[in-house]
């Protein structure tokens, strides 16, 4: 049943794929220099609002480092050392730290929690009322028609919701932080040059997984292998894109530039392997783009153009992907014993 549920999700999203392409394109128009979707703190409603309906999900979140960072990060000696090197007086207030380690809210972008619901699913002010409307006043979730559910999902995504079915936008949001696209933070602050072992499947399906909706809250459902195949490939494509963007912004040949170049080369070669194992025109386009620019300093225009082409290929693939045709990538898709932590029950 779980596998069928995931397959249904892909099928349902394909029906209105043009709507998703438009939504994704709109998000890209609001991209920052690192390629990520802009986060508007003024539109954050806070996790308490989500908890009104998603108690199980909130419970799972509270068992993760994403939640715990609110109480722990500013106390860590290594974090304090980085903040001092970056001339940041308060980790919870300094612009460099709060963008990825906390959830910001309001016009003053004040940190209100660790990495929370809207950090990953997008600020909800514009889409939460759509998300909560099951077909009019008095209509419950159980009474909602299939057609209305599709429309509700499409409209919420169009209003800025990052839903698991828009897998590229979700991946983009993750890599916007986990690649640490900030040269000064790495070379001056001494921050690690990205999460070296960050990979979309293993990091999203472990302790941070919170798939309770499809089981009515009874259990934290595992994703189908078909879905995980698509997630894995989209993750590799997005990692390639972000690594290219990272080296494009490098100005000196230090740790940041070297790390980004190494990561980009590793990812584009792996993407080439994937295309050889499971040939796909979108993979081929991404590979061609990734190898079209030299991984060197003072090559920003070519590297950014290459990253944009990889992005376009990833978006196109994610929108029409069929995981049942990607069995050849199973040898790379992480298994449960490789996940980052254990999912909540």
Secondary structure by P-SEA (a helix, b strand, c coil): caaaaaaaaaaaaaaaaaaaaaaaaaaaaaccccccccccccccccccccccccaaaaaaaaacccccccccccccaaaaaaaaaacccccccccccccccbbbbccccccccccccccccccccccccccccccccccccccccaaaaaaaaaaaaaaccccccaaaaaaaaaacccccccccccccccccccccccccaaaaacccccccccccccccccccaaaaaaaaaaaaaaaaaaaaaaaaacccccaaaaaaaaaaaaaaaaaaaaaaacccaaaaaaaaaaacccccccaaaaaaaaaaaaaaaaaaaaacccccccccccccccccccccccccc
